[in-house]
Structure formats: structure tokens, C-alpha cells
């Protein structure tokens, strides 16, 4: 058989000639990664080719070894290359020529949120993470396991890749009571909603596949699908959530393999999709070969009403709909229990994929999730009151201290989506951090380099911390504007 091509440093430099002058602008390692992707797209670097060693490539390109290392790491993050210890860096034979820096950058911006969760000391108020910070306001018995409750799960080997049978049955019962008949074989329990989203990618998405998402959307989903090598197709949203007509257009023209939407407590807009739109979205999916992943992990946090809205899966055949749920967004971020609901054959495949990652979730955590389900209505009612009150408070505080900022009061969820009057959130975020507040720039929630003038702020913190945070944001904004906030390079987007 023919040996795979090993690019010489000289050939590598010749293929990438002029790479430092080509767009996109930014750090050299980013431009290097973009140039390699473009060369693979053109066919100048073949699939399965081995790239030059880092030191040799650095000498040939006239840059530091650190630039090449960072560029190669970036390419590995996209799935374009495989870095094998001791044998070099290889272009994957399944790499899709459609990969572009937009997808790569979208994933990097979203990933920054995860990398930064440990940044800052105790005095930093974190408005960037839209999670429930503590379980202190839960009923004392909600996370308590007595001997009898523990005995429900503490038998046998404890390895259940699909989840504890008792918890799968309880989740299935929840959907059935909601009006969506569900069997336990239609549920796979995961380590939080993030793993559930990742499993939708492993089940359905290959490098180069189109994935349709709202813009903005949940940063963790951008991370997951960009790592899978997806091409993003953006779908419009407004005060009512995703726009079904625009979704229908995207499905008809781009034929995405998967559509990912957040119908309830949208992250970051805070919208709740009306039933009529849910029916329309279900009809779009039923009339196509596209799968739908509906992220309903915040379904309990719709401020109006006393129970979650019907999921999109209830409004159509449901044959190509996967519903993501989570107890972590209701009880506490540290209780990492989520799930994926869908057609039984698809869930059987998901359970096998999950078994390759772990042989079973923590049984004790799943037993604690069962105790939360025992009190789910009580906990959800208290959570809705708390979050709705905090959202109103944060809107009032911002209006008083920063009247130029615009925020639409959310209808649910943990986030407030804020538009700045000038400059970019990426430029303001480090200023805010110096003043003791972490914020999430809108670019992290954007798969298409839009919403640079937006911030996502959590509403989940205690009221006194929100007040202190707004005081610090006002001081940071005064310093930022006094220093001359740069004008936007893109049109201001709608809130």
C-alpha cells in the first residue's frame, strides 16, 4: 500500500505562503489554523497527510514553536487533525472540507466559558455562569438519603449505562403525566444536560454535517457541535423564541442533519416558545429528514404557569425528536443528573454510545435525583418565584445604574440578555473582571459572529449579590467609556 504523505517543512511553508497576511485577523496561531483549514479545503494538503513537526514547521514559517503548537492544538479541537504522541500530527481522513474558521472560532468562544469557571477569587461576583450556585434554599430533605432510599439503588453491581431503572421509570412517568406517553426504554440518564447534548452529536453529527441553531444560543451546544466538526446554519429568534418560518427555510435550503433549539427559558434570551410555534416546529421536522434536539433543561423555570410547557415532541410524531432534560437546573448545579428522551431505537443506540464513555452514572446521585422528583412541584414553584423576582430586580437595578443598557425582561430561565449602547462585550468583559464581576460576552453565545454588543448575565444569584454586582458593573462601564470604548465593527443587533 502507498504510504501516507508526510509534508516537508519547505512544502508546508510553500502551501501556506502569505498566511500571515490573509484574513481572519487575530493571533498568529489562529491565522495559522485558518490557513491549514483553507489548504485542506483546496486540496493542497491531502487527507491523511502528516504535518511537519512543530519545531521544523516553526523554522520554515519563521514563527515561534509556541505559535505552531497552539495552531495545531486549535486544529485538533476542530477534529481536523489527530495529534498522536510520538508519531506526529495527521490530517484526519474524515475531515470535512467545509470546515471553516467560523465554526472553529464559535467553539473556542463558547469553550472559554468552561475554561474560565475557576478564574477569580472569592471576591469576584460571577454573572457569567447561568447555574444555581448553592442548594441552600432547597427543602432540607430534598438531598437527604436515608437507609431505605439508599437501599433502592445499593444492590447489584450498580453499572447501568442507561441510568438506574427506577430513575428512568420516574422520568418516563413525568413525561407521561405531562401528556407525552413515554416508556422507560425511551430515556437515557446522563451526567447533566451537557452530556446529553454531547450524545446527540455522537449519535447524529459527522464532520461537515450542517447543524441549525438559533443565534444566539447556549454556548455549551456551540462547543459540542463545533467539536463534532459541524457547519452551523443560523435560525432567527425573536421575543417569542425561534421563528418557525425561518427554521423551515433553513431546513429546506441547508438540509441540516440536526436542529438544536431551546424552547423554554431560552439561554440566553429568556424566551418561552408558545404552543403554536411548537406545533409549527414539530411540523417542520415531521416534513423533513432532519432530527430535532430540544433542550428543555430549563422547562421547570418558565415563570408563568405551574408546570412545564408541553415539549415539541408532544406536538408531532416525535419520531425524530430528542428532548434534553436536567435536574441540575432545578435543584443545584452540583447535582449532575440529566437525561435524553427520544424514540426507543435511538435511545438504545445512545445507551451504547454512552457505555463507551462511562459504564454508569453515580448511583447515589441518581438516588438523590429521585428524592428531588418526590418534591419536584414544590421545588419548581419556589424556584420560579425566586428567579422571576431576581429577573425583575436585575432589570430595575440596571435601568437605574446603567440606563443606556437595554434588557428585555425574560419569561423564564436563568439569564438576562443585555445589549450595550456602544463598543463590544469582549472589550468590556476584562474591565468588568478587574472591577470584580465576571460577565459572558455575547460572542460566546453566537455561532455566526453576531451579538458582539450583548452580554449574558445570570439572575440566579442572591439579591444582595446582584446589587453589588450592578454597582461594580456601573463603575466598570464608567472606566470603560472614559477610556474610549471602541465602536462596533458590525451593525448593532436586536435585543
RAVEN-V469128 format. One record per helix or strand of 3 or more residues. SS is the DSSP state (hx for helix, st for strand). FROM is the first residue (numbers start at 0). LEN is the number of residues. Records with the same first field share a line. If there is no record, write none. Layout:
SS: FROM-LEN ; FROM-LEN
This chain:
hx: 8-7 ; 27-15 ; 53-8 ; 64-14 ; 100-18 ; 146-5 ; 164-14 ; 183-3 ; 191-13 ; 218-9 ; 243-11 ; 274-12 ; 298-3 ; 311-4 ; 343-12 ; 362-12 ; 375-26 ; 424-10 ; 441-4 ; 462-20
st: 80-4 ; 87-4 ; 186-4 ; 209-5 ; 230-5 ; 257-4 ; 290-5 ; 320-6 ; 337-4 ; 414-5 ; 453-5
